Amino acid sequence: MLGISELRNKLTQVFSENQAEVLFELVALIYEQVMKAMDLSEVKAVIKELAEAQRRTEERLISFERATDENFNKVWTAIGELTNKVNQLA
C-alpha cells in the first residue's frame, strides 16, 4: 500500500498541485470511511457474539433455577418425612 507521501508524489506527477491536493483529500476521506465501515462491521460481529453468550447464560440460569427448585422441593419433602417419623417415634 502506498504511503501518504508516495500517494501525493504520484498525484502531483499527473495532476496540478491543486488537483492533486483535492484528489488526495478525497482519497483520504474515502479511506477513512472504509476504515469506519470495517470497524463498524467488527463491532457488529462482537455485539452478535455477546448477544449469543447472553442467550446461553440465560438458558443456563433457567436450567439452574429449575434444578434448584426441584432440589429444594426434595429437601422439604425429606424434612416432612423425617418429621412424621420422629412424631411416630414420640
C-alpha positions as CSV (number, residue, x, y, z in Angstrom):
1,M,0.0,0.0,0.0
2,L,1.2,3.5,-0.8
3,G,2.2,5.8,2.0
4,I,0.9,9.3,2.3
5,S,4.0,11.0,0.7
6,E,4.1,8.4,-2.1
7,L,0.5,9.0,-2.9
8,R,0.9,12.7,-3.0
9,N,4.0,12.3,-5.2
10,K,2.2,10.1,-7.7
11,L,-0.8,12.5,-7.9
12,T,1.4,15.6,-8.4
13,Q,3.2,13.8,-11.3
14,V,0.0,13.6,-13.2
15,F,-2.2,16.5,-11.9
16,S,-1.6,20.1,-11.0
17,E,-0.8,20.9,-7.3
18,N,-4.4,22.0,-6.6
19,Q,-5.9,19.0,-8.4
20,A,-3.5,16.6,-6.6
21,E,-4.4,18.1,-3.2
22,V,-8.2,17.7,-3.9
23,L,-7.7,14.2,-5.1
24,F,-5.6,13.3,-2.1
25,E,-8.2,14.7,0.3
26,L,-10.9,12.7,-1.4
27,V,-8.8,9.5,-1.3
28,A,-8.1,10.2,2.4
29,L,-11.8,10.8,3.1
30,I,-12.8,7.6,1.3
31,Y,-10.1,5.6,3.1
32,E,-11.4,7.0,6.5
33,Q,-15.0,6.0,5.6
34,V,-13.9,2.5,4.6
35,M,-12.0,2.1,7.9
36,K,-15.0,3.2,9.9
37,A,-17.2,0.8,8.0
38,M,-14.7,-2.0,8.7
39,D,-14.6,-1.1,12.4
40,L,-18.4,-1.0,12.5
41,S,-18.6,-4.4,11.0
42,E,-16.2,-5.7,13.6
43,V,-18.3,-4.1,16.4
44,K,-21.4,-5.6,15.0
45,A,-19.7,-9.1,15.0
46,V,-18.7,-8.6,18.6
47,I,-22.2,-7.5,19.6
48,K,-23.6,-10.6,17.9
49,E,-21.2,-12.8,19.8
50,L,-22.1,-11.1,23.1
51,A,-25.8,-11.5,22.4
52,E,-25.3,-15.2,21.8
53,A,-23.3,-15.6,25.0
54,Q,-26.0,-13.7,26.9
55,R,-28.6,-16.1,25.5
56,R,-26.6,-19.1,26.6
57,T,-26.1,-17.6,30.0
58,E,-29.9,-17.0,30.4
59,E,-30.6,-20.6,29.3
60,R,-28.1,-22.0,31.9
61,L,-29.7,-19.7,34.6
62,I,-33.2,-21.0,33.8
63,S,-31.9,-24.6,34.0
64,F,-30.2,-23.8,37.3
65,E,-33.4,-22.3,38.7
66,R,-35.4,-25.4,37.7
67,A,-32.8,-27.8,39.3
68,T,-32.6,-25.7,42.4
69,D,-36.4,-25.6,42.8
70,E,-36.5,-29.4,42.3
71,N,-33.8,-30.0,44.9
72,F,-35.4,-27.6,47.3
73,N,-38.7,-29.4,47.0
74,K,-37.0,-32.8,47.6
75,V,-35.3,-31.4,50.7
76,W,-38.7,-30.2,52.1
77,T,-40.3,-33.5,51.3
78,A,-37.5,-35.3,53.1
79,I,-37.8,-33.0,56.1
80,G,-41.6,-33.6,56.1
81,E,-41.0,-37.4,56.1
82,L,-38.4,-37.2,58.9
83,T,-40.8,-35.0,60.9
84,N,-43.5,-37.7,60.5
85,K,-41.1,-40.5,61.6
86,V,-40.0,-38.5,64.6
87,N,-43.6,-37.8,65.6
88,Q,-44.4,-41.5,65.2
89,L,-41.5,-42.4,67.5
90,A,-42.5,-40.0,70.2
